[in-house]
């Protein structure tokens, strides 16, 4: 189950691109179905299962124009899990290559249609 969604950055590429940090409750949670809704210069990310609002952001005029033109947005998602990800306080080096271990993260990239209201 999704705990929180943070919109870290909005960029204009070929389409409107949103960088998201999605925090999950458990490493085995696979239930993330975003739906994008747009009304009054506000882009809302809803949960497809429950219908609750996960995140909202206001767009400027240029971002609004691109979103109206394309009717889709690109989501670049970084999944993280509470208790697994965060700050690595104790670094345990790998003796073979002398590098510290890194925490595994899952990334996802998709293009989602936007529902205009």
Rosetta blueprint (number, residue, H / E / L):
1 X L
2 X E
3 X E
4 X E
5 X E
6 X E
7 X E
8 X E
9 X E
10 X E
11 X E
12 X E
13 X L
14 X L
15 X L
16 X E
17 X E
18 X E
19 X E
20 X E
21 X E
22 X E
23 X E
24 X E
25 X L
26 X L
27 X L
28 X L
29 X L
30 X L
31 X L
32 X L
33 X L
34 X E
35 X E
36 X E
37 X E
38 X E
39 X E
40 X L
41 X L
42 X E
43 X E
44 X E
45 X E
46 X E
47 X E
48 X L
49 X L
50 X L
51 X L
52 X L
53 X E
54 X E
55 X E
56 X E
57 X E
58 X E
59 X L
60 X L
61 X H
62 X H
63 X H
64 X H
65 X H
66 X H
67 X H
68 X H
69 X H
70 X H
71 X L
72 X E
73 X E
74 X E
75 X E
76 X E
77 X E
78 X E
79 X E
80 X E
81 X E
82 X E
83 X L
84 X L
85 X E
86 X L
87 X L
88 X L
89 X L
90 X L
91 X L
92 X L
93 X E
94 X E
95 X L
96 X L
97 X L
98 X L
99 X E
100 X E
101 X L
102 X L
103 X L
104 X L
105 X L
106 X E
107 X E
108 X E
109 X E
110 X E
111 X E
112 X E
113 X E
114 X E
115 X E
116 X E
117 X L
